[in-house]
Amino acid sequence: MIVPGQTTREEILLTLGAPDQVSPDGSQMVYSWEKIKAIVVGGYAATPLPQWSSLVITLDEHNVVVQREIQKKGVPAFW
């Protein structure tokens, strides 16, 4: 669990490994993943509908979590 005001950068790195992105000043780390939410079948083809998610973690000057947020992109809400 990532708890604002308690979890440190070191604990995150030990648990989740290296992030996919880090802000230039090091205050944000981003972990991203893709999940197939649906498959649309039509005729002879099946098309996967992916949803991309990112965990954005913001750290303070002492490398303690200030905020964590999951952002999603991709599949419309009605899926």
HELIX and SHEET records of a PDB file:
HELIX    1   1 ARG A    9  LEU A   16  1                                   8    
SHEET    1   A 4 GLN A  21  VAL A  22  0                                        
SHEET    2   A 4 GLN A  28  GLY A  42 -1                                        
SHEET    3   A 4 ALA A  45  LEU A  59 -1                                        
SHEET    4   A 4 VAL A  65  LYS A  73 -1                                        
END                                                                             
